[in-house]
């Protein structure tokens, strides 16, 4: 029996509880994606949905989805 939560096995919120098993690993932060976490999957690569996918969105679009970026310029021929 755990001396902190007084349960066996430990309650999930107990500091002595084991880490939940990893289901996937986030490509952006390298941390585990565990049961109950929301994730984004693109071509077999996984990202935490809320933080990592939005933080890495430009990189995902440019490098994994073939997007391109540029700077718009006015064509001087028509001015």
ZIHUTA-V13058 format. One record per helix or strand of 3 or more residues. SS is the DSSP state (a for helix, b for strand). FROM is the first residue (numbers start at 0). LEN is the number of residues. If there is no record, write none. Layout:
<<SS;FROM;LEN> <SS;FROM;LEN>>
//
This chain:
<<b;21;4> <b;31;3> <b;38;4> <b;44;4> <a;48;7> <a;56;8> <a;75;3>>
//
